[in-house]
């Protein structure tokens, strides 16, 4: 999947979200988006990194301690 396809997928999901709100004012959208994107990102990267946190952190451009904190937050530690 290209970057453009991923962006379009997010854009389409957000448009659906606003349609579902049916005029209700959204709240906390940024944090919501980070949560819903971050967890599957971490799951997939950890899987492809064979659960090697150092490798996954490098791929993600994160400090290993930051990655570990995020894995704990999302209850993804094995």
PDB file of N, CA, C and O in Angstrom:
ATOM      1  N   UNK A   1       0.854  -1.181   0.000  1.00  0.00           N
ATOM      2  CA  UNK A   1       0.000   0.000   0.000  1.00  0.00           C
ATOM      3  C   UNK A   1       0.896   1.239   0.000  1.00  0.00           C
ATOM      4  O   UNK A   1       1.840   1.332   0.785  1.00  0.00           O
ATOM      5  N   UNK A   2       0.605   2.152  -0.853  1.00  0.00           N
ATOM      6  CA  UNK A   2       1.397   3.377  -0.938  1.00  0.00           C
ATOM      7  C   UNK A   2       0.954   4.378   0.133  1.00  0.00           C
ATOM      8  O   UNK A   2      -0.101   4.244   0.752  1.00  0.00           O
ATOM      9  N   UNK A   3       1.803   5.377   0.319  1.00  0.00           N
ATOM     10  CA  UNK A   3       1.482   6.446   1.274  1.00  0.00           C
ATOM     11  C   UNK A   3       0.162   7.106   0.905  1.00  0.00           C
ATOM     12  O   UNK A   3      -0.646   7.427   1.777  1.00  0.00           O
ATOM     13  N   UNK A   4      -0.054   7.308  -0.398  1.00  0.00           N
ATOM     14  CA  UNK A   4      -1.293   7.951  -0.857  1.00  0.00           C
ATOM     15  C   UNK A   4      -2.498   7.095  -0.481  1.00  0.00           C
ATOM     16  O   UNK A   4      -3.512   7.630  -0.031  1.00  0.00           O
ATOM     17  N   UNK A   5      -2.407   5.787  -0.655  1.00  0.00           N
ATOM     18  CA  UNK A   5      -3.519   4.907  -0.292  1.00  0.00           C
ATOM     19  C   UNK A   5      -3.787   4.946   1.206  1.00  0.00           C
ATOM     20  O   UNK A   5      -4.942   4.954   1.630  1.00  0.00           O
ATOM     21  N   UNK A   6      -2.744   4.969   1.995  1.00  0.00           N
ATOM     22  CA  UNK A   6      -2.907   5.030   3.446  1.00  0.00           C
ATOM     23  C   UNK A   6      -3.553   6.349   3.850  1.00  0.00           C
ATOM     24  O   UNK A   6      -4.455   6.374   4.686  1.00  0.00           O
ATOM     25  N   UNK A   7      -3.088   7.441   3.254  1.00  0.00           N
ATOM     26  CA  UNK A   7      -3.688   8.744   3.548  1.00  0.00           C
ATOM     27  C   UNK A   7      -5.160   8.770   3.150  1.00  0.00           C
ATOM     28  O   UNK A   7      -5.993   9.311   3.877  1.00  0.00           O
ATOM     29  N   UNK A   8      -5.478   8.193   2.007  1.00  0.00           N
ATOM     30  CA  UNK A   8      -6.869   8.174   1.549  1.00  0.00           C
ATOM     31  C   UNK A   8      -7.736   7.327   2.477  1.00  0.00           C
ATOM     32  O   UNK A   8      -8.890   7.666   2.735  1.00  0.00           O
ATOM     33  N   UNK A   9      -7.191   6.251   2.966  1.00  0.00           N
ATOM     34  CA  UNK A   9      -7.915   5.398   3.914  1.00  0.00           C
ATOM     35  C   UNK A   9      -8.249   6.182   5.188  1.00  0.00           C
ATOM     36  O   UNK A   9      -9.370   6.110   5.692  1.00  0.00           O
ATOM     37  N   UNK A  10      -7.282   6.921   5.698  1.00  0.00           N
ATOM     38  CA  UNK A  10      -7.508   7.742   6.897  1.00  0.00           C
ATOM     39  C   UNK A  10      -8.529   8.831   6.593  1.00  0.00           C
ATOM     40  O   UNK A  10      -9.448   9.066   7.377  1.00  0.00           O
ATOM     41  N   UNK A  11      -8.365   9.488   5.458  1.00  0.00           N
ATOM     42  CA  UNK A  11      -9.288  10.556   5.065  1.00  0.00           C
ATOM     43  C   UNK A  11     -10.726  10.029   4.970  1.00  0.00           C
ATOM     44  O   UNK A  11     -11.660  10.649   5.478  1.00  0.00           O
ATOM     45  N   UNK A  12     -10.884   8.883   4.316  1.00  0.00           N
ATOM     46  CA  UNK A  12     -12.204   8.279   4.156  1.00  0.00           C
ATOM     47  C   UNK A  12     -12.807   7.903   5.519  1.00  0.00           C
ATOM     48  O   UNK A  12     -13.996   8.115   5.755  1.00  0.00           O
ATOM     49  N   UNK A  13     -11.990   7.353   6.400  1.00  0.00           N
ATOM     50  CA  UNK A  13     -12.472   6.987   7.735  1.00  0.00           C
ATOM     51  C   UNK A  13     -12.915   8.216   8.513  1.00  0.00           C
ATOM     52  O   UNK A  13     -13.924   8.182   9.219  1.00  0.00           O
ATOM     53  N   UNK A  14     -12.161   9.299   8.384  1.00  0.00           N
ATOM     54  CA  UNK A  14     -12.539  10.536   9.073  1.00  0.00           C
ATOM     55  C   UNK A  14     -13.830  11.120   8.516  1.00  0.00           C
ATOM     56  O   UNK A  14     -14.664  11.622   9.270  1.00  0.00           O
ATOM     57  N   UNK A  15     -13.995  11.058   7.209  1.00  0.00           N
ATOM     58  CA  UNK A  15     -15.243  11.540   6.610  1.00  0.00           C
ATOM     59  C   UNK A  15     -16.434  10.726   7.129  1.00  0.00           C
ATOM     60  O   UNK A  15     -17.486  11.288   7.436  1.00  0.00           O
ATOM     61  N   UNK A  16     -16.268   9.417   7.225  1.00  0.00           N
ATOM     62  CA  UNK A  16     -17.332   8.558   7.767  1.00  0.00           C
ATOM     63  C   UNK A  16     -17.618   8.898   9.224  1.00  0.00           C
ATOM     64  O   UNK A  16     -18.771   8.910   9.655  1.00  0.00           O
ATOM     65  N   UNK A  17     -16.548   9.176   9.984  1.00  0.00           N
ATOM     66  CA  UNK A  17     -16.690   9.551  11.391  1.00  0.00           C
ATOM     67  C   UNK A  17     -17.559  10.802  11.517  1.00  0.00           C
ATOM     68  O   UNK A  17     -18.462  10.859  12.351  1.00  0.00           O
ATOM     69  N   UNK A  18     -17.273  11.807  10.675  1.00  0.00           N
ATOM     70  CA  UNK A  18     -18.068  13.043  10.727  1.00  0.00           C
ATOM     71  C   UNK A  18     -19.508  12.800  10.294  1.00  0.00           C
ATOM     72  O   UNK A  18     -20.426  13.404  10.849  1.00  0.00           O
ATOM     73  N   UNK A  19     -19.718  11.932   9.319  1.00  0.00           N
ATOM     74  CA  UNK A  19     -21.087  11.598   8.914  1.00  0.00           C
ATOM     75  C   UNK A  19     -21.827  10.918  10.060  1.00  0.00           C
ATOM     76  O   UNK A  19     -23.000  11.198  10.305  1.00  0.00           O
ATOM     77  N   UNK A  20     -21.139  10.032  10.755  1.00  0.00           N
ATOM     78  CA  UNK A  20     -21.758   9.331  11.884  1.00  0.00           C
ATOM     79  C   UNK A  20     -22.107  10.296  13.017  1.00  0.00           C
ATOM     80  O   UNK A  20     -23.081  10.082  13.738  1.00  0.00           O
ATOM     81  N   UNK A  21     -21.313  11.357  13.175  1.00  0.00           N
ATOM     82  CA  UNK A  21     -21.593  12.344  14.220  1.00  0.00           C
ATOM     83  C   UNK A  21     -22.881  13.104  13.937  1.00  0.00           C
ATOM     84  O   UNK A  21     -23.536  13.593  14.857  1.00  0.00           O
ATOM     85  N   UNK A  22     -23.240  13.201  12.663  1.00  0.00           N
ATOM     86  CA  UNK A  22     -24.493  13.838  12.256  1.00  0.00           C
ATOM     87  C   UNK A  22     -24.674  15.213  12.894  1.00  0.00           C
ATOM     88  O   UNK A  22     -25.726  15.515  13.457  1.00  0.00           O
ATOM     89  N   UNK A  23     -23.623  16.048  12.797  1.00  0.00           N
ATOM     90  CA  UNK A  23     -23.719  17.414  13.293  1.00  0.00           C
ATOM     91  C   UNK A  23     -23.272  17.612  14.724  1.00  0.00           C
ATOM     92  O   UNK A  23     -23.110  18.753  15.159  1.00  0.00           O
ATOM     93  N   UNK A  24     -23.065  16.536  15.472  1.00  0.00           N
ATOM     94  CA  UNK A  24     -22.581  16.662  16.851  1.00  0.00           C
ATOM     95  C   UNK A  24     -21.122  17.113  16.807  1.00  0.00           C
ATOM     96  O   UNK A  24     -20.347  16.628  15.983  1.00  0.00           O
ATOM     97  N   UNK A  25     -20.748  18.033  17.683  1.00  0.00           N
ATOM     98  CA  UNK A  25     -19.386  18.548  17.715  1.00  0.00           C
ATOM     99  C   UNK A  25     -18.439  17.483  18.279  1.00  0.00           C
ATOM    100  O   UNK A  25     -18.666  16.968  19.374  1.00  0.00           O
ATOM    101  N   UNK A  26     -17.378  17.154  17.535  1.00  0.00           N
ATOM    102  CA  UNK A  26     -16.416  16.152  18.028  1.00  0.00           C
ATOM    103  C   UNK A  26     -15.559  16.721  19.151  1.00  0.00           C
ATOM    104  O   UNK A  26     -15.441  17.937  19.299  1.00  0.00           O
ATOM    105  N   UNK A  27     -14.969  15.839  19.931  1.00  0.00           N
ATOM    106  CA  UNK A  27     -14.125  16.254  21.040  1.00  0.00           C
ATOM    107  C   UNK A  27     -12.944  15.288  21.159  1.00  0.00           C
ATOM    108  O   UNK A  27     -13.130  14.072  21.112  1.00  0.00           O
ATOM    109  N   UNK A  28     -11.765  15.811  21.309  1.00  0.00           N
ATOM    110  CA  UNK A  28     -10.589  14.978  21.543  1.00  0.00           C
ATOM    111  C   UNK A  28     -10.187  14.126  20.349  1.00  0.00           C
ATOM    112  O   UNK A  28      -9.681  13.017  20.521  1.00  0.00           O
ATOM    113  N   UNK A  29     -10.406  14.627  19.155  1.00  0.00           N
ATOM    114  CA  UNK A  29     -10.139  13.834  17.950  1.00  0.00           C
ATOM    115  C   UNK A  29      -8.668  13.469  17.785  1.00  0.00           C
ATOM    116  O   UNK A  29      -8.353  12.356  17.364  1.00  0.00           O
ATOM    117  N   UNK A  30      -7.777  14.381  18.107  1.00  0.00           N
ATOM    118  CA  UNK A  30      -6.353  14.103  17.915  1.00  0.00           C
ATOM    119  C   UNK A  30      -5.925  12.903  18.754  1.00  0.00           C
ATOM    120  O   UNK A  30      -5.318  11.964  18.239  1.00  0.00           O
ATOM    121  N   UNK A  31      -6.240  12.934  20.038  1.00  0.00           N
ATOM    122  CA  UNK A  31      -5.881  11.816  20.921  1.00  0.00           C
ATOM    123  C   UNK A  31      -6.555  10.519  20.476  1.00  0.00           C
ATOM    124  O   UNK A  31      -5.950   9.448  20.534  1.00  0.00           O
ATOM    125  N   UNK A  32      -7.807  10.619  20.032  1.00  0.00           N
ATOM    126  CA  UNK A  32      -8.513   9.439  19.557  1.00  0.00           C
ATOM    127  C   UNK A  32      -7.788   8.833  18.355  1.00  0.00           C
ATOM    128  O   UNK A  32      -7.593   7.620  18.294  1.00  0.00           O
ATOM    129  N   UNK A  33      -7.394   9.668  17.409  1.00  0.00           N
ATOM    130  CA  UNK A  33      -6.712   9.174  16.210  1.00  0.00           C
ATOM    131  C   UNK A  33      -5.369   8.547  16.551  1.00  0.00           C
ATOM    132  O   UNK A  33      -5.010   7.505  16.004  1.00  0.00           O
ATOM    133  N   UNK A  34      -4.631   9.176  17.449  1.00  0.00           N
ATOM    134  CA  UNK A  34      -3.335   8.613  17.847  1.00  0.00           C
ATOM    135  C   UNK A  34      -3.547   7.228  18.463  1.00  0.00           C
ATOM    136  O   UNK A  34      -2.811   6.292  18.152  1.00  0.00           O
ATOM    137  N   UNK A  35      -4.540   7.097  19.327  1.00  0.00           N
ATOM    138  CA  UNK A  35      -4.801   5.797  19.975  1.00  0.00           C
ATOM    139  C   UNK A  35      -5.182   4.733  18.960  1.00  0.00           C
ATOM    140  O   UNK A  35      -4.663   3.618  19.018  1.00  0.00           O
ATOM    141  N   UNK A  36      -6.080   5.052  18.028  1.00  0.00           N
ATOM    142  CA  UNK A  36      -6.570   4.026  17.111  1.00  0.00           C
ATOM    143  C   UNK A  36      -5.543   3.657  16.048  1.00  0.00           C
ATOM    144  O   UNK A  36      -5.618   2.570  15.475  1.00  0.00           O
ATOM    145  N   UNK A  37      -4.590   4.535  15.775  1.00  0.00           N
ATOM    146  CA  UNK A  37      -3.555   4.227  14.794  1.00  0.00           C
ATOM    147  C   UNK A  37      -2.340   3.592  15.468  1.00  0.00           C
ATOM    148  O   UNK A  37      -1.725   2.680  14.916  1.00  0.00           O
ATOM    149  N   UNK A  38      -2.002   4.068  16.642  1.00  0.00           N
ATOM    150  CA  UNK A  38      -0.787   3.622  17.317  1.00  0.00           C
ATOM    151  C   UNK A  38      -0.800   2.134  17.669  1.00  0.00           C
ATOM    152  O   UNK A  38       0.190   1.439  17.444  1.00  0.00           O
ATOM    153  N   UNK A  39      -1.891   1.649  18.209  1.00  0.00           N
ATOM    154  CA  UNK A  39      -1.927   0.252  18.639  1.00  0.00           C
ATOM    155  C   UNK A  39      -1.711  -0.725  17.476  1.00  0.00           C
ATOM    156  O   UNK A  39      -0.845  -1.593  17.581  1.00  0.00           O
ATOM    157  N   UNK A  40      -2.462  -0.618  16.373  1.00  0.00           N
ATOM    158  CA  UNK A  40      -2.199  -1.556  15.273  1.00  0.00           C
ATOM    159  C   UNK A  40      -0.810  -1.369  14.666  1.00  0.00           C
ATOM    160  O   UNK A  40      -0.199  -2.337  14.213  1.00  0.00           O
ATOM    161  N   UNK A  41      -0.304  -0.131  14.654  1.00  0.00           N
ATOM    162  CA  UNK A  41       1.053   0.107  14.173  1.00  0.00           C
ATOM    163  C   UNK A  41       2.052  -0.679  15.016  1.00  0.00           C
ATOM    164  O   UNK A  41       2.924  -1.363  14.482  1.00  0.00           O
ATOM    165  N   UNK A  42       1.919  -0.575  16.325  1.00  0.00           N
ATOM    166  CA  UNK A  42       2.822  -1.290  17.227  1.00  0.00           C
ATOM    167  C   UNK A  42       2.673  -2.803  17.087  1.00  0.00           C
ATOM    168  O   UNK A  42       3.668  -3.528  17.085  1.00  0.00           O
ATOM    169  N   UNK A  43       1.440  -3.280  16.971  1.00  0.00           N
ATOM    170  CA  UNK A  43       1.204  -4.721  16.818  1.00  0.00           C
ATOM    171  C   UNK A  43       1.892  -5.270  15.573  1.00  0.00           C
ATOM    172  O   UNK A  43       2.577  -6.292  15.637  1.00  0.00           O
ATOM    173  N   UNK A  44       1.713  -4.603  14.460  1.00  0.00           N
ATOM    174  CA  UNK A  44       2.265  -5.090  13.189  1.00  0.00           C
ATOM    175  C   UNK A  44       3.789  -5.010  13.195  1.00  0.00           C
ATOM    176  O   UNK A  44       4.466  -5.954  12.790  1.00  0.00           O
ATOM    177  N   UNK A  45       4.322  -3.883  13.655  1.00  0.00           N
ATOM    178  CA  UNK A  45       5.780  -3.739  13.679  1.00  0.00           C
ATOM    179  C   UNK A  45       6.407  -4.758  14.623  1.00  0.00           C
ATOM    180  O   UNK A  45       7.422  -5.365  14.281  1.00  0.00           O
ATOM    181  N   UNK A  46       5.831  -4.956  15.792  1.00  0.00           N
ATOM    182  CA  UNK A  46       6.383  -5.948  16.729  1.00  0.00           C
ATOM    183  C   UNK A  46       6.339  -7.349  16.123  1.00  0.00           C
ATOM    184  O   UNK A  46       7.279  -8.126  16.295  1.00  0.00           O
ATOM    185  N   UNK A  47       5.280  -7.670  15.432  1.00  0.00           N
ATOM    186  CA  UNK A  47       5.179  -8.978  14.783  1.00  0.00           C
ATOM    187  C   UNK A  47       6.301  -9.153  13.761  1.00  0.00           C
ATOM    188  O   UNK A  47       6.987 -10.175  13.752  1.00  0.00           O
ATOM    189  N   UNK A  48       6.481  -8.152  12.904  1.00  0.00           N
ATOM    190  CA  UNK A  48       7.493  -8.255  11.842  1.00  0.00           C
ATOM    191  C   UNK A  48       8.921  -8.159  12.390  1.00  0.00           C
ATOM    192  O   UNK A  48       9.868  -8.602  11.740  1.00  0.00           O
ATOM    193  N   UNK A  49       9.071  -7.586  13.572  1.00  0.00           N
ATOM    194  CA  UNK A  49      10.377  -7.508  14.224  1.00  0.00           C
ATOM    195  C   UNK A  49      10.603  -8.712  15.139  1.00  0.00           C
ATOM    196  O   UNK A  49      11.548  -8.726  15.929  1.00  0.00           O
ATOM    197  N   UNK A  50       9.740  -9.718  15.034  1.00  0.00           N
ATOM    198  CA  UNK A  50       9.824 -10.930  15.872  1.00  0.00           C
ATOM    199  C   UNK A  50       9.868 -10.559  17.360  1.00  0.00           C
ATOM    200  O   UNK A  50      10.577 -11.188  18.145  1.00  0.00           O
ATOM    201  N   UNK A  51       9.113  -9.546  17.727  1.00  0.00           N
ATOM    202  CA  UNK A  51       8.988  -9.051  19.109  1.00  0.00           C
ATOM    203  C   UNK A  51      10.310  -8.570  19.686  1.00  0.00           C
ATOM    204  O   UNK A  51      10.469  -8.508  20.905  1.00  0.00           O
ATOM    205  N   UNK A  52      11.254  -8.232  18.829  1.00  0.00           N
ATOM    206  CA  UNK A  52      12.523  -7.648  19.253  1.00  0.00           C
ATOM    207  C   UNK A  52      12.317  -6.147  19.406  1.00  0.00           C
ATOM    208  O   UNK A  52      12.194  -5.421  18.419  1.00  0.00           O
ATOM    209  N   UNK A  53      12.281  -5.689  20.659  1.00  0.00           N
ATOM    210  CA  UNK A  53      11.956  -4.296  20.934  1.00  0.00           C
ATOM    211  C   UNK A  53      13.008  -3.332  20.391  1.00  0.00           C
ATOM    212  O   UNK A  53      12.664  -2.243  19.931  1.00  0.00           O
ATOM    213  N   UNK A  54      14.264  -3.710  20.436  1.00  0.00           N
ATOM    214  CA  UNK A  54      15.322  -2.839  19.914  1.00  0.00           C
ATOM    215  C   UNK A  54      15.161  -2.648  18.412  1.00  0.00           C
ATOM    216  O   UNK A  54      15.276  -1.529  17.911  1.00  0.00           O
ATOM    217  N   UNK A  55      14.898  -3.729  17.695  1.00  0.00           N
ATOM    218  CA  UNK A  55      14.702  -3.654  16.254  1.00  0.00           C
ATOM    219  C   UNK A  55      13.451  -2.833  15.927  1.00  0.00           C
ATOM    220  O   UNK A  55      13.482  -1.967  15.052  1.00  0.00           O
ATOM    221  N   UNK A  56      12.359  -3.109  16.630  1.00  0.00           N
ATOM    222  CA  UNK A  56      11.107  -2.382  16.388  1.00  0.00           C
ATOM    223  C   UNK A  56      11.284  -0.892  16.669  1.00  0.00           C
ATOM    224  O   UNK A  56      10.799  -0.055  15.907  1.00  0.00           O
ATOM    225  N   UNK A  57      11.971  -0.559  17.750  1.00  0.00           N
ATOM    226  CA  UNK A  57      12.206   0.844  18.086  1.00  0.00           C
ATOM    227  C   UNK A  57      13.000   1.528  16.980  1.00  0.00           C
ATOM    228  O   UNK A  57      12.706   2.665  16.611  1.00  0.00           O
ATOM    229  N   UNK A  58      14.000   0.840  16.454  1.00  0.00           N
ATOM    230  CA  UNK A  58      14.796   1.401  15.362  1.00  0.00           C
ATOM    231  C   UNK A  58      13.927   1.645  14.133  1.00  0.00           C
ATOM    232  O   UNK A  58      13.996   2.709  13.519  1.00  0.00           O
ATOM    233  N   UNK A  59      13.115   0.661  13.778  1.00  0.00           N
ATOM    234  CA  UNK A  59      12.234   0.799  12.614  1.00  0.00           C
ATOM    235  C   UNK A  59      11.285   1.977  12.779  1.00  0.00           C
ATOM    236  O   UNK A  59      11.014   2.705  11.824  1.00  0.00           O
ATOM    237  N   UNK A  60      10.782   2.160  13.995  1.00  0.00           N
ATOM    238  CA  UNK A  60       9.807   3.215  14.263  1.00  0.00           C
ATOM    239  C   UNK A  60      10.448   4.588  14.487  1.00  0.00           C
ATOM    240  O   UNK A  60       9.766   5.613  14.499  1.00  0.00           O
ATOM    241  N   UNK A  61      11.761   4.585  14.664  1.00  0.00           N
ATOM    242  CA  UNK A  61      12.439   5.843  14.949  1.00  0.00           C
ATOM    243  C   UNK A  61      12.188   6.321  16.364  1.00  0.00           C
ATOM    244  O   UNK A  61      12.160   7.521  16.634  1.00  0.00           O
ATOM    245  N   UNK A  62      12.006   5.360  17.271  1.00  0.00           N
ATOM    246  CA  UNK A  62      11.744   5.667  18.678  1.00  0.00           C
ATOM    247  C   UNK A  62      12.889   5.162  19.551  1.00  0.00           C
ATOM    248  O   UNK A  62      13.630   4.257  19.168  1.00  0.00           O
ATOM    249  N   UNK A  63      13.014   5.755  20.708  1.00  0.00           N
ATOM    250  CA  UNK A  63      13.896   5.229  21.732  1.00  0.00           C
ATOM    251  C   UNK A  63      13.266   3.933  22.250  1.00  0.00           C
ATOM    252  O   UNK A  63      12.042   3.846  22.346  1.00  0.00           O
ATOM    253  N   UNK A  64      14.071   2.934  22.583  1.00  0.00           N
ATOM    254  CA  UNK A  64      13.527   1.660  23.047  1.00  0.00           C
ATOM    255  C   UNK A  64      12.666   1.830  24.297  1.00  0.00           C
ATOM    256  O   UNK A  64      11.645   1.157  24.441  1.00  0.00           O
ATOM    257  N   UNK A  65      13.067   2.720  25.197  1.00  0.00           N
ATOM    258  CA  UNK A  65      12.267   2.952  26.406  1.00  0.00           C
ATOM    259  C   UNK A  65      10.906   3.563  26.066  1.00  0.00           C
ATOM    260  O   UNK A  65       9.901   3.244  26.702  1.00  0.00           O
ATOM    261  N   UNK A  66      10.879   4.436  25.071  1.00  0.00           N
ATOM    262  CA  UNK A  66       9.612   5.023  24.625  1.00  0.00           C
ATOM    263  C   UNK A  66       8.720   3.943  24.033  1.00  0.00           C
ATOM    264  O   UNK A  66       7.523   3.893  24.317  1.00  0.00           O
ATOM    265  N   UNK A  67       9.305   3.077  23.208  1.00  0.00           N
ATOM    266  CA  UNK A  67       8.532   1.971  22.639  1.00  0.00           C
ATOM    267  C   UNK A  67       7.970   1.101  23.755  1.00  0.00           C
ATOM    268  O   UNK A  67       6.788   0.758  23.740  1.00  0.00           O
ATOM    269  N   UNK A  68       8.801   0.747  24.713  1.00  0.00           N
ATOM    270  CA  UNK A  68       8.352  -0.108  25.819  1.00  0.00           C
ATOM    271  C   UNK A  68       7.190   0.536  26.578  1.00  0.00           C
ATOM    272  O   UNK A  68       6.227  -0.144  26.934  1.00  0.00           O
ATOM    273  N   UNK A  69       7.281   1.853  26.825  1.00  0.00           N
ATOM    274  CA  UNK A  69       6.200   2.582  27.506  1.00  0.00           C
ATOM    275  C   UNK A  69       4.900   2.479  26.709  1.00  0.00           C
ATOM    276  O   UNK A  69       3.831   2.250  27.275  1.00  0.00           O
ATOM    277  N   UNK A  70       5.001   2.651  25.389  1.00  0.00           N
ATOM    278  CA  UNK A  70       3.818   2.570  24.537  1.00  0.00           C
ATOM    279  C   UNK A  70       3.251   1.149  24.504  1.00  0.00           C
ATOM    280  O   UNK A  70       2.033   0.969  24.485  1.00  0.00           O
ATOM    281  N   UNK A  71       4.117   0.153  24.497  1.00  0.00           N
ATOM    282  CA  UNK A  71       3.651  -1.238  24.521  1.00  0.00           C
ATOM    283  C   UNK A  71       2.898  -1.535  25.817  1.00  0.00           C
ATOM    284  O   UNK A  71       1.893  -2.245  25.809  1.00  0.00           O
ATOM    285  N   UNK A  72       3.382  -0.995  26.915  1.00  0.00           N
ATOM    286  CA  UNK A  72       2.702  -1.173  28.204  1.00  0.00           C
ATOM    287  C   UNK A  72       1.349  -0.461  28.177  1.00  0.00           C
ATOM    288  O   UNK A  72       0.342  -1.018  28.615  1.00  0.00           O
ATOM    289  N   UNK A  73       1.328   0.777  27.659  1.00  0.00           N
ATOM    290  CA  UNK A  73       0.073   1.541  27.591  1.00  0.00           C
ATOM    291  C   UNK A  73      -0.995   0.802  26.803  1.00  0.00           C
ATOM    292  O   UNK A  73      -2.175   0.854  27.147  1.00  0.00           O
ATOM    293  N   UNK A  74      -0.579   0.110  25.739  1.00  0.00           N
ATOM    294  CA  UNK A  74      -1.534  -0.604  24.883  1.00  0.00           C
ATOM    295  C   UNK A  74      -1.671  -2.085  25.258  1.00  0.00           C
ATOM    296  O   UNK A  74      -2.311  -2.859  24.547  1.00  0.00           O
ATOM    297  N   UNK A  75      -1.068  -2.460  26.375  1.00  0.00           N
ATOM    298  CA  UNK A  75      -1.121  -3.842  26.881  1.00  0.00           C
ATOM    299  C   UNK A  75      -0.667  -4.840  25.812  1.00  0.00           C
ATOM    300  O   UNK A  75      -1.336  -5.841  25.555  1.00  0.00           O
ATOM    301  N   UNK A  76       0.497  -4.544  25.189  1.00  0.00           N
ATOM    302  CA  UNK A  76       1.009  -5.374  24.118  1.00  0.00           C
ATOM    303  C   UNK A  76       2.270  -6.144  24.475  1.00  0.00           C
ATOM    304  O   UNK A  76       2.845  -6.810  23.614  1.00  0.00           O
ATOM    305  N   UNK A  77       2.708  -6.068  25.709  1.00  0.00           N
ATOM    306  CA  UNK A  77       3.901  -6.829  26.097  1.00  0.00           C
ATOM    307  C   UNK A  77       3.571  -8.288  26.313  1.00  0.00           C
ATOM    308  O   UNK A  77       2.564  -8.640  26.927  1.00  0.00           O
ATOM    309  N   UNK A  78       4.445  -9.122  25.794  1.00  0.00           N
ATOM    310  CA  UNK A  78       4.238 -10.572  25.958  1.00  0.00           C
ATOM    311  C   UNK A  78       4.865 -11.047  27.234  1.00  0.00           C
ATOM    312  O   UNK A  78       4.798 -12.235  27.549  1.00  0.00           O
TER     313      UNK A  78
END
